[in-house]
């Protein structure tokens, strides 16, 4: 898990998404959902399409969810420029 964390913190989107998914099922981590959301956000920011769809879905943004379903996601950095 430590190597995944290192990769995620170095900007590897797939590693961040993988950690997020692992944390959602981690019974020993008291703040697992908070950490999972932080890592899925990190993955989305780095351009990870599944993470972007997950955040759009959880936010209830059906337009963005549909747009992301039709493409491979927003490029890294696009989410900041849209804010």
MOHUZI-V707623 format. One record per residue. N is the residue number from 1. RES is the residue in three letters. PHI is phi in degrees with one decimal (999 if undefined). OMEGA is omega as a letter, one per 30 degrees, with the letter a starting at -180 (NA if undefined). BURIAL is I if it has 9 or more other C-alpha atoms within 8 Angstrom, else O. Layout:
<<N/RES/PHI/OMEGA/BURIAL> <N/RES/PHI/OMEGA/BURIAL>>
This chain:
<<1/UNK/999/a/O> <2/UNK/-63.8/l/O> <3/UNK/-66.6/l/O> <4/UNK/-63.6/l/I> <5/UNK/-61.2/l/I> <6/UNK/-60.3/l/O> <7/UNK/-63.8/l/I> <8/UNK/-61.1/a/I> <9/UNK/-72.5/l/O> <10/UNK/-87.5/l/O> <11/UNK/104.1/a/O> <12/UNK/-78.8/a/I> <13/UNK/-62.8/a/I> <14/UNK/-64.2/l/I> <15/UNK/-64.1/l/I> <16/UNK/-62.8/l/I> <17/UNK/-65.5/l/I> <18/UNK/-62.1/l/O> <19/UNK/-60.7/l/I> <20/UNK/-57.6/a/I> <21/UNK/-66.9/l/I> <22/UNK/-64.1/a/I> <23/UNK/-67.4/l/I> <24/UNK/-67.2/l/I> <25/UNK/-115.2/a/O> <26/UNK/-89.7/a/O> <27/UNK/-75.8/a/O> <28/UNK/-89.3/a/O> <29/UNK/-91.0/a/O> <30/UNK/-67.0/a/O> <31/UNK/-108.1/a/O> <32/UNK/-59.5/a/I> <33/UNK/-70.3/l/O> <34/UNK/-62.3/l/O> <35/UNK/-66.3/l/I> <36/UNK/-60.4/l/I> <37/UNK/-65.1/l/I> <38/UNK/-63.9/a/I> <39/UNK/-73.0/l/I> <40/UNK/-68.0/l/I> <41/UNK/-65.2/l/I> <42/UNK/-61.7/l/I> <43/UNK/-65.6/l/I> <44/UNK/-62.3/l/I> <45/UNK/-61.9/l/I> <46/UNK/-83.8/l/I> <47/UNK/99.4/a/I> <48/UNK/-73.8/a/I> <49/UNK/-62.5/a/I> <50/UNK/-63.6/l/O> <51/UNK/-65.2/l/I> <52/UNK/-63.2/l/I> <53/UNK/-64.5/l/I> <54/UNK/-61.0/a/I> <55/UNK/-65.3/l/I> <56/UNK/-63.2/l/I> <57/UNK/-63.7/a/I> <58/UNK/-64.3/l/O> <59/UNK/-80.5/a/O> <60/UNK/76.4/a/O> <61/UNK/-90.6/a/I> <62/UNK/-67.0/l/O> <63/UNK/-65.9/l/O> <64/UNK/-68.9/l/I> <65/UNK/-58.4/l/I> <66/UNK/-65.8/l/O> <67/UNK/-63.7/l/O> <68/UNK/-70.2/l/I> <69/UNK/-67.6/a/I> <70/UNK/-91.0/a/O> <71/UNK/-141.0/a/O> <72/UNK/-95.7/l/O> <73/UNK/106.0/l/I> <74/UNK/-84.6/l/I> <75/UNK/-66.8/l/O> <76/UNK/-55.4/a/I> <77/UNK/91.1/a/I> <78/UNK/-65.3/a/I> <79/UNK/-66.1/l/I> <80/UNK/-69.5/a/O> <81/UNK/-72.5/l/O> <82/UNK/-83.6/a/O> <83/UNK/-76.5/NA/O>>
